[in-house]
Amino acid sequence: MFHPYILGAFFASVLGFLLYALRDKERKDNRHRHHRADGLVTSSSEIGQCRQDDGFGTDIIIVGAGVAGSALAHTLGKDGRRVHIIERDLTEPDRIVGELLQPGGYLKLIELGLEDCVEEIDAQRVLGYALFKDGKNTRLSYPLEKFHSDVAGRSFHNGRFIQRMREKAASLSNVRMEQGTVTSLLEENGTIKGVQYKTKAGQELKAYAPLTIVCDGCFSNLRRSLCNPKVDVPSCFVGLVLENCQLPFANHGHVILADPSPILFYPISSTEVRCLVDVPGQKLPSIANGEMANHLKTRVAPQLPPQLYDAFISAIDQGKIRTMPNRSMPADPYPTPGALLMGDAFNMRHPLTGGGMTVALSDIVVLRDLLKPLSNLNDAVSLSKYLESFYTLRKPVASTINTLAGALYKVFCASPDQARKEMREACFDYLSLGGVCSAGPVALLSGLNPRPLSLVVHFFAVAIYGVGRLLLPFPSLKRLWIGARLISAASSIIFPIIKAEGVRQMFFPVTMPAYYRAPPAK
């Protein structure tokens, strides 16, 4: 009943913003030189005459062998590139994030020939989400009807998944995987020529290649040389593992809309469930003196579904509480000859929606297709200009997932403001309606339909649905005022995120010159 009104109100409210925000930020081409004064780039004078062939004849150096780096090494190696991948620590990672791969990400895994990396690690199929609020719940299934029966989300131990990816990459004869810490990029006349790194044995070495791709993760110490990092830390995750616990809805992620912010549960093996408690801000209760355990037992546990309470308390008593800052960083790269940024080193979003690996794998597909027609990577300036199209072509998918993550987190957080409360309630009820009202947002969340316009339509549909609930059956001045503030609150949530992502790149990528850029001549 709301559809015509929704669309009309959406275009009326959004058109003005789009016209205002369409003006693109001019970037200063020489801005990256200022940021390279931090010692992370070695100048040509430091390189001197020490260049030596390492005997490998490398085409591409990849810094970091996490999800992005390992998948990229395998993908480029399979295309015949000679790849040298350098990773600080090749032992199995132990993290509390990067454990949920959305169905859209799994499709990209298939496209890259890496779907067997979720096998033999006790990965669990994920078929959708269950949403809980104030004693009510609703189940949101992924719209998988049009796909092969194997297509679904996957949840797992992050480290097991990464080790499988590393093994797959290292199995290729033209991929050399080495443990070492990259300390700087090597620059010569404004072009990145390679990296300086320290081996596991402590030896200082230099490696050279026509293209260096930096994928060294959220704690990257190289990104400042290649982008303008604006890292925001809105909250932290407190992680627990619940053992031998049955979730209310099998094979589903669970989101509890708690006070002050969401709590997540999802299986990571056949006997373990990951719990992530979001704590707003950067200051956490102390784990060492018991403040954190007390906070979890007194503030968090009473808000959980009864089926999870005992397992949650037991996990706290075991004392294996871990924390992780949640980072958000829009992609704002400096086009740099000889170098490229990817993965969390380049672009991050709040992990609430589990979209990080989907974005990374989608980016790898885009880059693979761009590099395929290039037999020669040695013309660094022409290659850099051509690869600017990577930043444009990735935008619709990446910015949709990024914007949804940031917007949903803000909507799902509790607020004393009445308009924000109504928005949160409207979001839960809108998703509970079923049909297109749940299938559309879940298709966005899952990466199966990452379309920016669809995201904005559904976001404002939620706001207008909330206003409709306020005004029916009898409007009042107070309710009209709250409704107006609800629309204003929705705008203040989503528009700044869209502006940071880039309106033109997100909604009108075909108007960007790089969209049509041809490969360098052979």
N, C-alpha and C positions, 0 to 999 in steps of 0.2 A: 504493500500500500504506500510505501514511502518512496518507491523508485523514481517516479517523475520529479517529485519535489527534491529528492536527494541530488539528482543530476543537475537540476536547475540551480539549486542553492550552491552546489559545488562549483560550477563554472562561474557563478557570480562572485563568490568569495575568493576564488583562486586567480581569476583572470587579472585582477588588479595587481596582485603580488607578482605574477609571472612577468607582467609588463615592467613592473618596477625592478625586479631582480634580474631581468634578462641581460642587463649590462654586465659584461664579463670583466672580472678583475684582470688588469694588465699586469703581467709579471715582468720584472726586470731581468733581462737575459744574463746580466752579470752578477745577479744576486748570490749565486752559488759560490762565487769566489770569496765573498765575505765569510760564509759559513765554513769554508775550508781552511780558515786560519786557526783551527783548533788542533792541528797536528795529526788529524786522521788521514790526511793525504800527503804522501811524500812527493816533493817537487822533482822536476827533471834534474836539477843540480844534485840532488841526493841520489838519483838513480845512477848517474855517471856512466861508466863503461862496464858495469858489472853484469849486464844482461847476458844470460847463458841459456842455451837450449836445454830444457830438462829432459830431452829425449822422448817426450811424449807427443809433442806437436799439438798442443791444446788449442781447440777452437773456442771453448767457453769455460770460464771459471765460475763455479757456483759456491758462494759463501753460505754455509749452513745446510745441514741435512735433516731438517725437520720434515713436516708434511710437505710444504711447498718445495723445498730444496730437493728432497729425495724424488718426489714425483716429477719434478722438472728435469732432473738428471736422467731418469729413466726415459722420459719422453723424448728429450733431445738426443740421447744416446741411441735410441731406437731409430731416430731419423738419420743416423750416420754421423752425428757430430762427435768430436773427441772432447770429452768432458772431464774436467778436474774439479771434484767437489771436496771442499775442505770444511770439516766439522769439528767444533771445539771438543765434543765429548761423544764418542761413538757407543758408549754403554747405553743400555735401555733407559730412556727418560722415564721419570716418575712425576707426572703432573696431574692436577685436578681439573684441568680444562682440556678442550680438544678431544672430548670423548664421545661426542654425538655428531654423526654425519647425516645431514638431511638427505631425503630422497633425490633432490636436485644435485647434490654433491655426489651421490652414488652413481647417478647417470653420467656425470663427468668422469668418474673413476672408470666406468665401463668404456667411455669414449677414449680414454688414455690407455686402455688395456691393463688396468691395475685392480680390477674388481676382485681378483683372488687374494689381494692383501687383507681383506676382511675375513678370509677363511682361516681356519685352524688357530684362531685367537679367542675362541669362545665369544665372538661378537653376537649381539642380540638384535633381532629384527625390531624395528620401531615403526608402528603403523599410524601414529598420531599422538595427540596430546589429550590429557584430562585436566580440566581447569576447575579449581576449587575456590569458593569464596563464601564466607559466613555460613558454613554448613550446607551450601548448595554445591553441585558439581555438574559439569557438562563434558561430554566426550567429543573431541574434534578429530575426525579421521582424515588422513591424507587422501586427496583425490587421485587414487592410483588406478582407477578402472581402465584407463587407456594404455596402461603399461604392462610389460611382461610381469608375471607373478613374482619374479625374483626382486623386482624393484620395490624398495622400501628404504626407510632410514636404517642406520646401523649405529649401535652404541657399543663401546669397547674400552679396554684399557688403552690410553693414548700411546704409551710406550710400546706395547705389543704391535700396534698398527704401524708405528714409525719404523720399528725394526724390520717388519715385513717389507716396507717400502724401500728401506736401505738395502736389504738383501736383493730385492728385485733390481734395483739400480746397479749394484755392484756386480751382478751376474753378467752384465754386458761387458764385452772385452774392451770396448772403447770408452768406458767410464772408469776413471781412477778415483777411488774414495780414500781420503787421507784424514787422519786425526791431527788437528792443528788449530791454533788460535790466530785468526787474521787480525793483525794489529793496525794495518792502514792500507789504503788504496794507493797505487803508484800512478802518479800523474806526470804527463809529459806534454807541454804546450797545450794545456787545457783538455787533454784526452786521457782517460783512464786506460792504462796499459796492462794492469794486472794488480796483484796484491803482495804485500809483505806479511809473512806469517811465521809463527813459532811452532815447530813440530812438537810432538809428544815428548821427544827426548830433549827438548829445549833448544834445538838448533834454529837459528834465524835464517829463513829462506825467502826468496822472491819467486813468484810464478807469474807468467805472462800469457795473455790471450787477447784476441781482438775484442772479445766481449766478456765483461764481468757482471754477473747477476748476484745481487746481494739479497739473501733470504735468511738473515740471521735472527729473525724472530722479534718478539715484542721488546726485548731488552737490547736491541741493536745498538752497537756503538759506532756504526758506519753510516747510519741514515742521515746524520746531520750534514754529510758531504753531498748528499744527493737529493734532499728534499727539505721542505720547511716544516719541521715536526711541531705540531700543535697538539700535544698529548693531554687529554683530559682523563682524570681518574674519578669517576662519579661514585664509585663504591668498591667494595671488596667482597670476594666470595670466601666463605668459610666452608671448607670441605670435610665431609665425613663419608665413611663407607659403612653401609648397613648390611650385615651378613644374614643370609637365610631369611630374607624378608620378602613377603608377598605384597606387591603393589596392588592397590584397589583395581586398577585396569591393567591387565597383562599386556606387555609389548607396547606400552605407551609412556611417553614422558609425562610427568605430573608437575603442574605449576600451581602453587598455593598462593593466592593473593593475600598475603599476610600484612601485618602492620609491624614495621614501616615499609617493607619492600618484599619482593617475591622470594619464595623458596622453591627449589627445583629438586625433583627426584627422577632418576631414570636408571635402568639396569646397565651395568657395565660388564657383567658376566652372568653365567647361569645361577650363581649363588650370591652375587653382590649387587647392591644398589647404591649409586652415587647420590649423595645429598649435597646440595650447594645452597647455603643460606646467604642471601645478599644482605650486606650491612652498608648502608649509605655512608658516604664520606670516606676519609682515608685513615681515621683514627679508630683502631679496633680495641675492644677489651683485651686485657693481657691473658695470654694462654698460660704463662708461667705461674702466675699467682692465683689461678682458678677463676678469674673474672669471666673469661670466655665461657667456661663450662656452666657457670651460674647463669650467664645471659641466655645461653641456649636452652637450659632447663626451665628457667622461669619466664622468659619472654617469648621464645620460639616454640618450644614443645607444646604448650597449651593450644596453639593455633593449628596443629597438624591434624589430619584425619586420624581417628582412633586406631585404625589398622597399622599405622606407622609409629605410633607413640612409643611403645616398648622398645622397638628396634632402635629408634632414635636415641633414647636414653642410654641404652646399652652401648651404642657407638661412642657416645660422649664419655661414658665411664671407662672405655678402653683407652681413652686419652690420645687417640690418633687424629688430632684436630690440625688441619692445615689451612693456610690462607693464601689468597692470590689477589692482587689488585686487578680490577677490571678497567682496562684502558680503552679509550676511544681516540682515534686519530684519522681525520680526513686525509685522503691522498692529495698531496700538494708537491709534486716532484719538480726538480730542475732537470730538464732534458740535458743529459750529460753524455758527450761522445765517449763511447767505450764502456758504458755502465748502465745498469737498469736495476730498479728496486722491485721486489715482489714480496708477497706474504705479509706477515705482521710487521715486518720491518718498514713496510710501505703504507699499510692501511689497516686500521683496526676499528672494531665496533663493539658495543656492549655484548658480552657473550650470552645474554639471556636467551636469544633465539637460536643459538648454536649454528650461526651462519658462516663462521670464519673459514672452515675448511672448504665449504662450497664456493666461497669467493676465490680462495686460492686456486682451487682446481679449475674453476672457470677461467681465471686469468691465464693459467698454463695452456688451456686449449686455445685461447686467443693468441698467445705468444707463439705457440707451435705453428699455428696456421700462418702467422705473419712471417716467421723465419723460413718456412718450407721452400719458397721460391728463391731463396738466397744461397748461392753456392759459395760466395766470397763475403766474409765478414770484415775484411781488412780496411774498407773505406769507412772509418769511424764516424766522420762528420755526416756523410750521406746516410749511414745506418742509423745514427741518432735521430736525424730528421724524420726518417721513415718510421722509426719505432715510437715517435710521438703519437702515432695513430693507435698504438697499444693503449695509451692512457685514455683515448677517446672511445675506442671500441669496447673497453671493459666497463664503461661507466653505467649503462642502463642496468645491467645485472648487479654489479657491485653496489651502486648507489641505492638501488631498491632494497637490498638486504641490509645495508648500513642504516638507511633511514628508518626502516621498520624496526630494527633492533633498538635504536635510540628512542624512537617515539613510543614503542610498546613499554620500554622500561619506565619512562616517565608517566605513562598512563597507569601502569600497574602499581606504581608506588603510592602508598597512602598519603593523604594530604589533609590538613585542617581546613583548606579552602573548600567551600561548599560546591563550587563549580567543578573543581577537580574531582571531588567525591562523586558527583553526578556523572562525570566522564568515565570514571572507573567502573561504576555500576552499569552505565550504558554499554560499555565495551563488553563486559561479561554477558549481559542480556542479549546484545546483538549477536555475539558468537553463538549463543545458545539457541537462536532462532532456527539454525540449520539451513539447508539449501544453499543459495548463493551467498548468504550472509556469513556462513562458516566456511564453505568451500573456497570462496575467493580469498579471504585473508590467510587460510591455511595453505593454499597454493603459493601465495607470496612467501610465507614463512618457510615453507619446505624447499624453496628454490625451484619449484616446478613451473612457476609462472612469474618470474621476476620482472614485472612491468611497472615502471614508475607511475604511470597514469592510473593504473588499477589500484596501486597503493594509496594514492591521494584520494581517489574516489571513495574507497572503503573507509579511510580514516575520517573523512568528513561525513560519510554516511553514518558512522558511529555517533559523531557529534550531533548531527541533525536528528537521529533517532533519540538521543538523550533529550534534546529540546522538545521533541514531540511528546515524550513521556512526561515532561514537566508541564506542558500546556494542556494535556488531556486529563480529565474531561472538562475541567474549568480553569482557564488561565487566570492568573492574578498578576498584579504589578510585580510582586516579589519574584514569582516564578518567571515572568518575562525577563526580569533583570538577571536572574541566575542563568537563564537560557542564553542571554546575550554574552554573559561572562564565560559560559561554557564554550561557545564558538570562539571567543577571544582566546581562551586557554588552549583550545585545540590548535589554533593558528600559531600561538606562541611556542607550542611544542614542536610542530612539524616544520614550519617555515625556516627557522634558523638552521635546522639540520640540512634541509634542502639547499639553502644558500651556501652552507659550508661544502656540500658535495659538488655544487656547481649546477645552476639551473639549466644553462644552455647545454652542457655536456650530458646532463641527466635526461632532459626531455627532448632536446633537439640536437642530438649528436651529428645528424647529417648536415647541419649548418657549420660544423667545424671543418676548417681546411684539411686537417690531418685525416679526416674520415676517408678522403679520396686519395690520399698520398700513395703514389706508385712506388714499388720496390726500386732500390738503386740499380742502375744499369749494370749488367754483368760485364 
